[in-house]
């Protein structure tokens, strides 16, 4: 992808960047809910600020947005298609810069399981790279982990390495009252021997004690009520 970015003119600017604007830009779906939450906030959305403040981690204290890029693509070794992240935030906290890759969700799922990709003969080479980048042992069975969670987290790590950030965070920003698909997120986190808790920074899941720790979080936001938003497939 190119390295020149055009400033946003508001929520509608995000629509133009979607892979399929007609299909994905609908009220109650994650694309528009994420755009509204971040465009209407003065800095981070309140619920995101709250989990940073409660983390007790100096990396996320006094944190501010430097730049934010909707629909940011990160090339990953082993495949021809880049990982298209809903939002990339380069932030600066008390200890330095932090790369945050945000995945917006309402009731969309996390896409196919790893075993579904493998059964179709897809992503085999990329999975080898992802296992290494995500420090997942070959002995661990990842068949029932959602592939999207792997490459979104890897995107955060790769970009953090590229810009020399102090830490990387993969943040699921959910707008669903029922926290639909949180169990899938928790299953991914359990690969690292830790328990996922909503609205809490988890980790570091990788790089504990190193110069570039990796964190994950599920953040509950928005005002959508149970039953309002329909089940859709992840893009």
Secondary structure, 3 states (H helix, E strand, C coil): CCCCCCCCCCHHHHHCCCCCHHHHCCCCCHHHHHHHHHHCCCCCCHHHHHHHHHCCCHHHCCCEEEEEEEEEEECCCCCCCCEEEEEEEEEEECCEEEEEEEEEECCCCCCCEHHHHHHCCCCHHHHHHHHHHCCCCCCCCCCCCEHHHHHHHHHHHHHHHHHCCCEEEEEEEECCCCCCCHHHHHHHHHHHCCCCCCCCEEEEEECCCCCCEEEEEEEECCCCCCCCCCCCCCC
